[in-house]
């Protein structure tokens, strides 16, 4: 069953573990498209993995010395950007979401990072087209109105419709200004991102900490 996800030299044990977990997570009509596995240059015992389905993208990271897998997922309609950056050793693949969240994995084999980017762009395009069609349907529904082919019928309709008196104008209610407290999770994610951008923590530490914060939701 996992053979089709090993065409780009993915580590079989890691793929098998992710695939087994994914099978329990799939929703109706959801299909696994690709699985990528991190390959660190020295020790690669518990690699991070990325799985792409036709409905979402999932980031997996090992926990409890590889005995369990944590994951965070994003549906395609919430993803605003995907990116891949090839480095001297491997590549980094990352996504950004509508609420400003960002997730990435480094030390991916370059061919796997390219495949992730390809599949992600295809799914984004499909979601963009689906959104366009939904918007068209909503506009058509909003613009629906009564139409009369016979002008006499329209005149009769107007005559039968009692004139409505304009509603009295009410003075605007006073607006209560309440101090908006920043979302605690958003603040923690911003601080974590600042540490990563300043080079104070590694990509792996950033991913693991973000998973811990998101798993508390």
Number of C-alpha atoms within 10 A of each C-alpha: 6 13 10 10 19 16 9 15 12 20 16 14 9 20 21 16 15 25 18 11 16 16 12 8 10 14 10 6 7 13 15 17 16 19 25 28 28 24 22 17 9 6 8 11 12 18 20 28 24 26 21 21 20 20 18 20 23 17 22 22 21 19 12 8 9 13 9 11 18 16 19 16 15 17 14 22 17 16 21 13 15 19 16 19 13 17 12 6 14 19 21 21 22 17 20 17 17 11 10 13 17 17 20 19 26 25 23 27 21 19 15 23 26 19 15 25 18 13 16 25 15 13 20 20 13 15 19 14 12 13 13 12 12 12 12 12 12 11 11 10 10 9 8 8 6 5 8 10 7 8 10 10 11 14 12 10 12 11 10 9 9 8 8 6 6 6 6 6 6 6 6 6 6 6 6 6 6 6 6 6 6 8 8 9 13 14 11 13 19 14 12 18 17 13 14 17 13 9 10 12 14 14 18 17 13 20 21 18 14 19 18 13 13 14 11 7 6
